[in-house]
Amino acid sequence: MFGDCVTRVAYEIESEIGQVVAYAHKIIDSRDKCTYYDSGTEFFEETASRERFKSNRFMELAFDLSTDVSVRRAAHFLNRMRLEEKGISPTTYRNTIERAGEAIQECMEKKCEETLLSNGFDLSGTLLGSERFTPNAERYMEQAVIGSAAIDLNIWEYNAADYELPSETVNVSIDDVGVKRQTETRPKDEKKQQPKRVDNTVVHVQSGKKSYILDFLGN
């Protein structure tokens, strides 16, 4: 039989109803101090030292607030609605959101790389000459042709997009989005003051029922 000692360790959770404490257990052999089972990593999701696990509902609230209010106000609202006197600090909240954003960005980059490599491109987007990829033939009608047909039919007000085939159409829209830059404290030296705005370029690509959004960080 493996292990002759069981220890209990608190496993703290940040949830939508407040902070919850569960308990993880370790089965240890007292002779060689070897851990044979640890429910803190085998059953629960592993966390860093002194870090609380964040539930999915808690993270939904955290994400929603991050787009509407400052870091300090978001932490305050989270603690207030969960009736937590101490709760999550603004610094911990900011770090949590930043780590989640970095994880999302990493997944997006990995997906892009997999898509390029599996379709005969290198990571720079250059076609490697693979026979597996054959570009679709261009399917479009010159606007002048549509205009000429409209005149023949005595149609003077029309939108050329109304005559496109949805199954053969790719819609691309590009928007420049500017948001105010948030800071924890107001800089005393105006020369070192951070930019007041963060400019992003958002690209929406849609084909049929499928859509994709690309977000490019500007200045």
C-alpha positions in Angstrom: 0.0 0.0 0.0 1.4 3.4 -1.0 1.3 6.3 1.4 0.5 6.3 5.1 -0.1 10.0 5.8 -2.9 12.2 4.6 -2.6 16.0 4.9 -5.3 18.6 4.2 -4.6 21.9 2.4 -7.0 24.8 1.9 -8.0 25.4 -1.8 -9.4 28.9 -2.1 -11.9 29.8 -4.9 -13.0 33.3 -6.2 -16.6 32.7 -7.3 -19.6 34.7 -8.3 -21.1 34.3 -4.8 -17.9 35.3 -3.0 -14.7 33.6 -1.7 -15.2 29.9 -1.1 -12.7 27.6 0.7 -12.5 23.9 -0.2 -9.9 21.4 0.9 -7.5 19.4 -1.1 -5.8 16.3 0.3 -2.4 14.8 -0.2 -1.4 11.1 0.4 2.2 11.1 1.4 4.6 8.3 2.4 6.1 9.5 5.7 9.3 7.5 5.1 10.5 9.0 1.8 8.1 12.1 1.8 6.9 11.1 -1.6 3.5 12.4 -2.6 1.4 9.7 -4.2 -1.8 11.6 -4.8 -2.7 15.3 -4.5 -6.3 16.3 -5.2 -5.1 19.9 -5.4 -3.7 19.1 -8.9 -5.4 15.8 -9.8 -9.0 16.8 -9.0 -8.9 20.6 -8.7 -7.2 22.9 -11.3 -3.6 23.6 -10.3 -3.0 27.2 -9.1 0.2 29.1 -8.2 1.2 29.6 -4.6 -1.2 32.0 -2.7 -3.4 32.2 -5.8 -7.1 31.6 -5.7 -8.9 29.6 -8.4 -11.3 31.8 -10.4 -14.7 30.3 -11.4 -16.1 30.7 -14.9 -19.0 32.9 -13.7 -16.5 35.1 -11.7 -14.4 35.5 -14.9 -17.5 36.5 -16.9 -18.2 39.3 -14.4 -14.6 40.4 -14.4 -14.4 40.5 -18.2 -17.6 42.5 -18.5 -16.4 45.1 -16.0 -13.0 45.4 -17.6 -14.5 47.0 -20.7 -16.7 49.5 -18.9 -14.9 50.9 -15.8 -11.4 51.4 -14.4 -9.5 48.6 -12.7 -10.1 50.1 -9.3 -13.9 50.5 -9.9 -14.1 47.0 -11.3 -12.5 45.5 -8.2 -14.8 47.5 -6.0 -17.9 46.4 -7.9 -16.8 42.7 -7.8 -16.3 42.9 -4.0 -19.5 44.9 -3.4 -21.8 42.6 -5.4 -20.3 39.5 -3.7 -20.5 41.1 -0.2 -16.7 40.7 0.3 -15.1 43.3 2.7 -11.6 42.6 1.3 -12.1 40.4 -1.7 -10.0 40.9 -4.8 -7.5 43.9 -4.9 -7.2 46.1 -8.0 -3.7 44.8 -8.6 -4.8 41.2 -8.6 -7.8 42.0 -10.8 -5.6 43.7 -13.3 -3.1 40.8 -13.4 -5.9 38.4 -13.8 -7.4 40.2 -16.8 -4.0 40.6 -18.4 -3.1 37.0 -18.0 -6.4 36.0 -19.5 -5.8 38.3 -22.4 -2.3 36.9 -23.0 -3.7 33.4 -22.9 -6.3 34.3 -25.5 -3.7 36.0 -27.7 -1.5 32.9 -27.5 -4.3 30.7 -28.6 -5.1 33.0 -31.5 -1.5 33.0 -32.6 -1.3 29.2 -32.4 -4.5 28.8 -34.4 -3.2 31.2 -37.1 0.1 29.3 -37.3 -1.7 25.9 -37.5 -4.0 27.2 -40.2 -1.1 28.6 -42.3 1.1 25.5 -42.0 -1.7 23.1 -42.7 -2.6 24.9 -45.9 0.8 25.2 -47.6 2.0 28.6 -46.2 4.9 29.5 -44.0 4.5 31.6 -40.9 5.0 34.8 -42.8 1.9 34.0 -45.0 4.0 33.1 -48.1 2.7 30.3 -50.3 5.2 27.5 -50.4 4.0 26.2 -53.7 2.1 23.3 -52.2 -0.3 21.6 -54.6 -2.7 21.1 -51.7 -3.8 24.8 -52.0 -5.6 26.0 -55.1 -6.9 29.6 -54.9 -10.5 30.0 -55.9 -11.2 31.7 -59.1 -12.3 35.3 -58.7 -16.0 35.7 -59.0 -17.2 39.2 -59.3 -19.0 41.6 -61.6 -17.6 45.0 -62.5 -19.7 47.8 -61.1 -19.8 49.4 -64.5 -21.6 46.4 -65.8 -24.2 46.6 -63.0 -24.5 50.3 -63.7 -25.1 49.8 -67.4 -27.7 47.1 -66.7 -29.5 49.4 -64.2 -29.7 52.2 -66.8 -31.1 49.8 -69.4 -33.8 48.8 -66.8 -34.4 52.5 -66.0 -33.2 51.9 -62.4 -31.5 55.1 -61.1 -31.1 54.4 -57.4 -29.5 51.1 -56.4 -26.9 49.5 -54.2 -24.4 47.3 -56.1 -24.1 45.1 -53.0 -27.7 44.1 -53.4 -26.8 42.2 -56.5 -24.0 40.1 -54.9 -24.4 36.4 -54.3 -24.1 35.8 -50.5 -22.5 32.4 -51.1 -19.7 34.0 -53.2 -19.3 37.2 -51.2 -16.7 38.0 -48.5 -17.5 41.2 -46.5 -14.6 43.0 -45.0 -14.9 46.1 -42.8 -12.1 48.0 -41.1 -12.7 50.3 -38.1 -10.3 52.4 -36.1 -11.3 52.2 -32.4 -9.9 54.7 -29.8 -10.3 54.2 -26.1 -9.0 56.1 -23.1 -5.9 54.7 -21.5 -6.4 53.8 -17.8 -3.8 54.4 -15.2 -3.8 53.5 -11.5 -2.4 56.8 -10.4 -2.1 60.2 -12.1 1.5 61.0 -13.1 2.9 64.0 -11.2 5.3 64.8 -14.1 3.4 65.7 -17.2 6.4 65.0 -19.4 6.2 61.4 -18.3 2.5 61.2 -18.6 1.3 58.2 -20.5 -0.7 58.6 -23.7 -4.3 59.4 -23.1 -5.6 57.1 -25.8 -5.0 53.7 -27.1 -5.8 53.2 -30.8 -6.7 49.8 -32.2 -7.7 48.7 -35.7 -10.5 46.1 -35.8 -11.1 44.1 -39.0 -14.3 42.1 -39.4 -14.3 39.4 -42.0 -17.6 37.6 -42.9 -18.5 35.0 -45.4 -21.9 33.4 -45.2 -22.6 32.4 -41.6 -18.9 32.4 -40.7 -17.2 35.5 -39.3 -13.8 36.4 -37.8 -12.4 39.4 -36.0 -8.8 40.6 -36.1 -7.6 43.2 -33.6 -4.4 45.2 -34.3 -2.8 47.3 -31.6 -2.0 50.8 -32.8 -0.1 53.6 -31.0 
